[in-house]
Amino acid sequence: MSISEYCHPLWLPELCELREVLSELIDSYSAPHITNGEREMIEATLTCLLDDPNTAARAMLADAVVASNRESLKHIVLALSGDVPEVASIVIAHSNQLSEDELIDIVAAQDEQIQYIVACREIITSPVAAAVAEIGSFNTTIKMLHNEGAEITSHSLMRILERWGFEPSVRRAVEARKFFPIGIRQLVYRLDIIEEMKVIPDEMEVSDHLNSEAIRRNDQTIIAMAGSASDEDLDEFCKHLHDSRQLTTALIIRAAMTGEMRFVVTALSHLSGIARDTVNTILNSGNLTVWQAVISQADCLAEEAIPVLIAAAQAHCELRDEQPFETTYTYLKEVAGRILQHYWAHCSDTSDSSGFVSLLSSYAKDSLLSAARAQLLSVNDPFAALDPVKYRSDTPSSEEGHRSTRHLNRLGQGLVRLESDSDHRGVKREQRLFSGFLDETFQQALSSDSDTSQGFRTT
């Protein structure tokens, strides 16, 4: 048949031959030898097929138009994208003619089935991914997270976790993506803690026992992540913590007691508005007067934190010039001891200093326990991945299996004993008690039965 016969207004091909006819029309449409008039006739014929009552016929039209990839046929593509799902899915999933704005409108206007098709596209640009993150259904969001061709930004991942973070499958899908920035990683772990401890997210700041434990674990995770982050990632991480109101006084003090002064410097930079390099220079200068002025500029930082951070700066400058420590445990023990000693010297004349030492001691105890567990595991299993929260025993005998754990739990008792004597004149004696007790206890943990030690694994 000639083009004029195909394009006759009364010509209606049988469904069985329509696919072949459409293929011939598309080939003719793209041929260089046909006239403009013939090309317009073909375009008009294809446009008329939009009114074909047979869904299968319109689906064939969609296949043909997508395969042609002709800009001049885009009006047909747009019309088919609003057709029934069986037809619309063809052009939405495969057409390169649809712009970002048009795909965003499709996500906003269509039902879940069509949204899901958008999430299946081979390439999903970040604006389209942002639209799915904002208004996409659960199934659509999960599909997009598993789509390696989806460009999902940090903001979109954050929005997805805000909407669907209570679903473990969403957290695992976010975790599995190649782009998994530190701020998103922290939020995923925080949501894991919330689910595990059955804490209501809005009550994470309530100081009851359950929520206090959730906050403690969340803060420990933050500090551990900050310790392994690059300077650039750490700066972005602290911005995320500041924006999400997690950059608290307790977190900064805990970081100082753990020796993570790089995190403290970056946090103070965000809270004070002073450049990080400037804050770092002031810390390393040892000028405590200027350092105190920087701390005082930090927004929302409790006044009680000032002497702690001054003591931490003193300890940092002292330890910076000493020989490297053999183990993290030894370093943390020294950091905690010196901070407590300097804090006690600064606050010996205040009535509530003894009570605050209790808080500092508990922070130091947590970091020492983690370091001690890590060292104990490295002795028996150098490749074990440490997770202090899930540290458990796989040995048949619960008594033997928990023997070393009890030794490790006693590591913090030496710190707590500092609270019982508020006489600042006994600082050196308490310091010797603190160091000696921890050394003795840790050696007991290391020298416990090798069979028992080998029973410890991480889950």
BELGISUL-V331845 format. One record per pair of residues at least 24 apart in sequence whose C-alpha atoms are under 10 Angstrom apart, sorted by the first residue. I is the first residue (numbers start at 1). J is the second residue. Records with the same first field share a line. If there is no record, write none. Layout:
BEGIN
I: J + J
END
This chain:
BEGIN
3: 28 + 29 + 34 + 38 + 39 + 41 + 42
4: 38 + 41 + 42
6: 41 + 42 + 45
7: 38 + 40 + 41 + 42 + 43 + 44 + 45 + 46 + 48
8: 41 + 42 + 45
9: 44 + 45 + 48
11: 45
12: 49 + 52
14: 57
15: 54 + 56 + 57 + 60
16: 57
18: 56 + 57 + 60 + 61
19: 57 + 59 + 60 + 61 + 63 + 64
20: 60 + 64
22: 46 + 60 + 61 + 63 + 64 + 65
23: 60 + 61 + 63 + 64 + 65 + 67 + 68
24: 64
25: 64
26: 64 + 65 + 67 + 68 + 70
27: 64 + 68
29: 68 + 70
30: 68 + 70
43: 72 + 73 + 76
46: 73 + 76
47: 73 + 75 + 76 + 79
48: 76
49: 76
50: 76 + 79 + 80 + 83
55: 83 + 84 + 86 + 87
56: 86 + 87
57: 87
58: 83 + 84 + 86 + 87 + 88
59: 83 + 84 + 85 + 86 + 87 + 88 + 89 + 90 + 91
60: 87 + 90
61: 87 + 90 + 91
62: 87 + 88 + 89 + 90 + 91 + 92 + 94 + 95
63: 87 + 90 + 91 + 94 + 95
64: 91
65: 90 + 91 + 95
66: 90 + 91 + 92 + 93 + 94 + 95 + 96 + 97
67: 91 + 94 + 95 + 96
68: 95
69: 94 + 95 + 96 + 97
70: 96 + 97
71: 96 + 97
72: 97
73: 97
74: 98
78: 102
81: 106 + 110 + 114
82: 106 + 109 + 110 + 114
84: 114
85: 110 + 111 + 113 + 114 + 117
86: 113 + 114
88: 114 + 117
89: 113 + 114 + 115 + 116 + 117 + 118 + 120
90: 117
91: 117 + 118
92: 117 + 118 + 119 + 120 + 121
93: 117 + 118 + 119 + 120 + 121 + 122 + 123
94: 118 + 120 + 121 + 122 + 123
95: 121
96: 123
99: 128
100: 124 + 125 + 126 + 127 + 128 + 129
101: 127 + 128
102: 128
103: 127 + 128 + 129 + 131
104: 128 + 129 + 130 + 131 + 132
105: 131
106: 131
107: 131 + 132 + 134 + 135 + 136 + 137
108: 132 + 134 + 135 + 136
111: 136 + 137
112: 136 + 137 + 138 + 139 + 140
113: 137 + 139 + 140
114: 140
115: 139 + 140 + 141
116: 140 + 141 + 142 + 143 + 144
117: 143 + 144
118: 143 + 144
119: 143 + 144 + 145 + 146 + 147 + 149 + 150
120: 144 + 146 + 147 + 149 + 150
121: 147 + 149 + 150
122: 147 + 148 + 149 + 150
123: 147 + 148 + 149 + 150 + 151
124: 148 + 149 + 150 + 151 + 152
125: 149 + 150 + 151 + 152 + 153
126: 150 + 151 + 152 + 153 + 156
127: 151 + 152 + 153 + 156
128: 152
129: 153 + 156 + 157
130: 154 + 155 + 156 + 157 + 159 + 160
131: 156
132: 156 + 159 + 160
133: 157 + 158 + 159 + 160 + 161 + 162 + 163 + 164
134: 159 + 160 + 162 + 163
135: 159 + 160 + 163
136: 160 + 163
137: 163 + 164
138: 163 + 164 + 167 + 170
139: 170
141: 170 + 173
142: 169 + 170 + 171 + 172 + 173 + 174
143: 170 + 173
144: 173
145: 170 + 171 + 172 + 173 + 174 + 175 + 176 + 177
146: 170 + 173 + 174 + 176 + 177
147: 177
148: 177 + 178
151: 179
152: 177 + 179 + 180
153: 179 + 180 + 181
154: 179 + 180 + 181 + 182 + 183 + 184
155: 184
157: 181 + 184
158: 183 + 184 + 187 + 188
161: 187 + 188 + 191
162: 187
165: 191 + 192 + 195
166: 191 + 192 + 194 + 195
167: 191 + 192 + 195
168: 192 + 195
181: 233 + 236 + 237
182: 222 + 225 + 226 + 229 + 233 + 234 + 236 + 237 + 238 + 240
183: 222 + 225 + 233 + 234 + 236 + 237 + 238 + 239 + 240 + 241 + 244
184: 237 + 240
185: 222 + 225 + 237
186: 218 + 219 + 221 + 222 + 225 + 226 + 237 + 240 + 241
187: 218 + 222 + 240 + 241 + 244
189: 217 + 218 + 221 + 222
190: 214 + 215 + 217 + 218 + 219 + 221 + 222
191: 218
192: 218
193: 217 + 218
194: 218
205: 246
215: 246 + 250 + 251
216: 250 + 251 + 254 + 363 + 366
217: 366 + 388 + 389
218: 246 + 251
219: 246 + 247 + 248 + 250 + 251 + 252 + 254 + 255
220: 251 + 254 + 255 + 258 + 363 + 366 + 367 + 370
221: 387
222: 246 + 247 + 251 + 255 + 263
223: 251 + 252 + 254 + 255 + 256 + 258 + 259 + 260 + 263 + 264 + 367
224: 255 + 258 + 260 + 367
226: 255 + 260 + 262 + 263
227: 255 + 258 + 259 + 260 + 261 + 262 + 263
229: 263
231: 262 + 263 + 266
234: 262 + 263 + 266 + 267
235: 263 + 265 + 266 + 267 + 269 + 270 + 276
236: 266
237: 263 + 266 + 267
238: 263 + 264 + 266 + 267 + 268 + 269 + 270 + 271
239: 266 + 267 + 269 + 270 + 271
241: 267 + 270
242: 267 + 270 + 271
247: 271 + 300 + 301
248: 300 + 301 + 302
249: 300 + 301 + 302 + 303 + 304 + 305
250: 301 + 302 + 305 + 359 + 360 + 363
251: 363
252: 301 + 305 + 308 + 309
253: 304 + 305 + 306 + 308 + 309 + 312 + 359 + 360 + 363
254: 359 + 360 + 361 + 362 + 363 + 364 + 366 + 367
255: 312 + 363 + 364 + 367
256: 308 + 309 + 310 + 311 + 312 + 313 + 315 + 316 + 335 + 336 + 339 + 360 + 363 + 364
257: 308 + 309 + 311 + 312 + 332 + 333 + 335 + 336 + 337 + 338 + 339 + 340 + 360 + 361 + 362 + 363 + 364 + 365 + 366 + 367 + 368
258: 312 + 331 + 332 + 333 + 335 + 336 + 363 + 364 + 365 + 366 + 367 + 368
259: 312 + 313 + 315 + 316 + 331 + 332 + 333 + 334 + 335 + 336 + 339 + 364 + 367
260: 312 + 316 + 332 + 335
261: 309 + 312 + 313 + 316
264: 309 + 312
265: 294 + 295
267: 298
268: 294 + 295 + 296 + 297 + 298 + 299 + 301
269: 294 + 295 + 297 + 298
270: 298 + 299
271: 295 + 297 + 298 + 299 + 300 + 301
272: 296 + 297 + 298 + 299 + 300 + 301
273: 297 + 298 + 299
274: 298
282: 313
283: 310 + 312 + 313 + 314 + 316 + 317
284: 313 + 314 + 316 + 317 + 320
285: 313 + 317
286: 310 + 313 + 314 + 316 + 317 + 318
287: 313 + 314
288: 313 + 314
304: 353 + 356
305: 356
306: 343
307: 339 + 342 + 343 + 344 + 345 + 346 + 347
308: 339 + 340 + 342 + 343 + 344 + 346 + 347 + 356 + 357 + 360
309: 339 + 343
310: 339 + 342 + 343 + 346
311: 338 + 339 + 340 + 341 + 342 + 343 + 344 + 345 + 346
312: 336 + 338 + 339 + 340 + 342 + 343
313: 339 + 342
314: 338 + 339 + 342 + 343
315: 339 + 340 + 341 + 342
327: 371 + 372 + 375
328: 367 + 368 + 370 + 371 + 372 + 374 + 375
329: 367 + 368 + 369 + 370 + 371 + 372 + 373 + 374 + 375 + 442
330: 368 + 371 + 372 + 435 + 438 + 439
331: 368 + 371
332: 364 + 365 + 367 + 368 + 371 + 372
333: 364 + 365 + 367 + 368 + 371 + 415 + 434 + 435 + 438 + 439
334: 435
335: 364
336: 360 + 361 + 363 + 364 + 365 + 367 + 368 + 415 + 434
337: 361 + 364 + 415 + 430 + 431 + 432 + 434 + 435
338: 431
339: 364
340: 364 + 415 + 418 + 427 + 431
341: 424 + 427 + 428 + 430 + 431
342: 427
344: 422 + 423 + 424 + 425 + 427
345: 424 + 425 + 427
347: 424
348: 422 + 423 + 424 + 425
349: 424
351: 422
352: 422
353: 419 + 422 + 424
354: 418 + 419 + 420 + 421 + 422 + 423 + 424
355: 419 + 420 + 422
356: 419
357: 415 + 416 + 418 + 419 + 422
358: 415 + 416 + 417 + 418 + 419 + 420
359: 416 + 419
360: 415 + 416
361: 412 + 413 + 414 + 415 + 416 + 417 + 418 + 419
362: 412 + 413 + 415 + 416
363: 412 + 415
364: 412 + 415 + 416
365: 409 + 410 + 411 + 412 + 413 + 414 + 415 + 416
366: 409 + 411 + 412
367: 412
368: 408 + 409 + 411 + 412 + 438
369: 405 + 408 + 409 + 410 + 411 + 412 + 442
370: 408
372: 408 + 409 + 411 + 438 + 442 + 445 + 446
373: 404 + 405 + 408 + 409 + 442 + 445 + 456
375: 442 + 446
376: 404 + 408 + 442 + 443 + 445 + 446 + 447 + 453 + 456
377: 446 + 453 + 454 + 456 + 457 + 458
379: 446 + 450 + 453 + 454
380: 446 + 450 + 451 + 453 + 454 + 455 + 456 + 457
381: 453 + 454 + 456 + 457
384: 456 + 457 + 458
385: 457 + 458 + 459
386: 457 + 458 + 459
387: 457 + 458 + 459
388: 458
389: 458 + 459
390: 457 + 458 + 459
391: 456 + 457 + 458 + 459
392: 455 + 456 + 457 + 458 + 459
393: 452 + 453 + 454 + 455 + 456 + 457 + 458 + 459
394: 452 + 454 + 455 + 456 + 457 + 458 + 459
395: 451 + 452 + 453 + 454 + 455 + 456 + 457
396: 452 + 455
397: 452 + 455
398: 452
399: 452
400: 448 + 449 + 451 + 452 + 453 + 455
401: 449 + 451 + 452 + 453 + 454 + 455 + 456
402: 452 + 453 + 455 + 456
403: 445 + 448 + 449 + 452 + 453
404: 442 + 444 + 445 + 446 + 447 + 448 + 449 + 452 + 453 + 456
405: 445 + 453 + 456
406: 441 + 445
407: 440 + 441 + 442 + 443 + 444 + 445 + 446 + 448
408: 438 + 441 + 442 + 444 + 445 + 446
409: 441 + 445
410: 437 + 438 + 441 + 442 + 445
411: 437 + 438 + 439 + 440 + 441 + 442 + 445
412: 437 + 438 + 441
413: 437 + 438 + 441
414: 438 + 441
END
